[in-house]
Amino acid sequence: MASPYIEIPVGERLVKVSNPDKPYFPECGYSKRQLVEYFIAVGDGILRATRDRPTTLERWPGGVFEGAKMATREDYARGQAGGGAGKSDAFYQKRIPKGAPDWVRTSRIAFPSGRTADEVMPTEVATIAWAANLGTLTFHPWPVRGDDVDHPDELRIDFDPQPGTDFSDAVRVALGPARELLDELGYTGYVKTSGKGGVHVYVRIEPRWTFTEVRRAALAFGREVERRAPAEVTTRWWKEERGEQVFIDFNQNARDRTIASAYSVRPLPYAPVSAPLTWDELPDADPHDFTIATMPARFAKIGDPHASIDDRAFSLEPLLEMADRDENDHNLGDAPYPPNYPKMEGEPKRVQPSKARHDD
């Protein structure tokens, strides 16, 4: 009979793994134990990406199988988020789960609605392993540290291929006009695969600006890249306006919007991970090459390509000046926020253009 649980040493802790042989990626034969062992193997890397950050846990307690689905807003409203018969199979955990060990740290964050929550804040690899035992595949850290949750220390640039484009298009934009702009700004960007079809670039910034200001800077960055490659790049928020282009998602810098961390696992059958890369690796990168089976050996061989990410933080002033020029010289003000946000000062009408024309 299979053991109902095992204990795995992680640093100074013993982390209990229940049902270790439970299939988590049945198409590949990967078990829950292999998932936990993967996170331990890349522990220094994923801890660098999440350390001292309030972190939403994307939990797939039943594993990734055909037909599995993420909880919707309606599921939460009906109390059906969290698995079980007739319920969703995966959900976002924004509050620390009941029964968490006393060594799991938390940080209190405020949502756009004004409500607050105490989120898990990793401070050691054992916290990552403990969360993996709960079925956490993807870690979604806020771009802030627990000692100052209102001033981001990370600018996040998300290159999101739209239908008709793919990973290679996102790579071309990141390597071309986006990297050119980073160099002109004097920023050091750290690149990674999203683990799906996109590319992410992170820039450490001084924690002097609010979420609103960081989002404004991200929008200015995206608009400048769009000017340089208008046939390939869009910052238009409404999907119906994007066409076959790479969307730079500036709203990923808004409060309570998060991106899968480096080394997070994505809920696809082949167990891909969000892989940190060097810029030299990006041209030949294939997201399918980075999985929970292949990443540990890569990590053991080359370490973390993002190991120096905390060495220097940059000023947002150049991008905020660019945003001022967009507004004053190009009549480009703010762009829409996601639908669950309160109406923001200076935001245009939050209605998709086709419906607005119909109403008019």
BELWO-V858235 format. One record per pair of residues at least 12 apart in sequence whose C-alpha atoms are under 6 Angstrom apart, sorted by the first residue. I is the first residue (numbers start at 0). GAP is how many residues later the second one is. If there is no record, write none. Layout:
i = [I,I]
gap = [GAP,GAP]
This chain:
i = [3,3,4,4,4,9,16,19,19,23,23,24,24,35,35,37,40,42,44,45,49,50,50,51,51,51,51,51,52,52,52,52,52,52,53,53,53,53,53,53,54,54,54,54,54,55,55,55,56,56,56,56,57,57,57,57,58,58,58,58,59,59,60,67,68,68,69,69,69,70,70,70,93,94,94,94,95,95,104,105,105,105,105,106,106,106,136,137,137,138,138,138,139,139,139,139,141,150,150,150,151,152,152,152,152,153,153,153,154,154,155,156,156,157,157,157,158,158,158,158,159,159,159,160,161,161,161,162,163,164,166,166,176,177,188,188,188,189,190,191,191,191,192,192,193,194,194,194,203,204,204,204,205,205,205,210,210,214,214,216,216,217,218,219,221,231,232,232,232,233,234,234,261,262,270,271,271,272,272,275,276,277,333,335]
gap = [14,15,12,13,14,116,116,12,13,39,40,39,244,93,96,254,255,82,259,217,91,71,72,69,70,71,93,94,68,88,89,91,92,93,53,65,66,67,87,88,65,66,85,86,87,37,38,84,35,36,79,82,33,34,78,80,31,32,76,77,30,75,74,21,19,20,18,20,21,17,19,20,25,22,23,24,23,24,16,12,13,14,15,12,14,39,128,126,127,121,122,125,118,119,120,121,116,56,58,59,55,51,52,53,54,49,50,51,47,48,46,43,44,42,90,91,39,40,88,89,38,86,87,85,82,83,84,81,80,79,30,31,48,47,12,13,14,12,86,83,84,85,81,82,80,77,78,79,109,108,109,110,107,108,109,43,44,38,39,102,103,32,31,103,26,13,12,13,14,13,12,13,12,12,20,18,19,17,18,29,28,27,13,14]
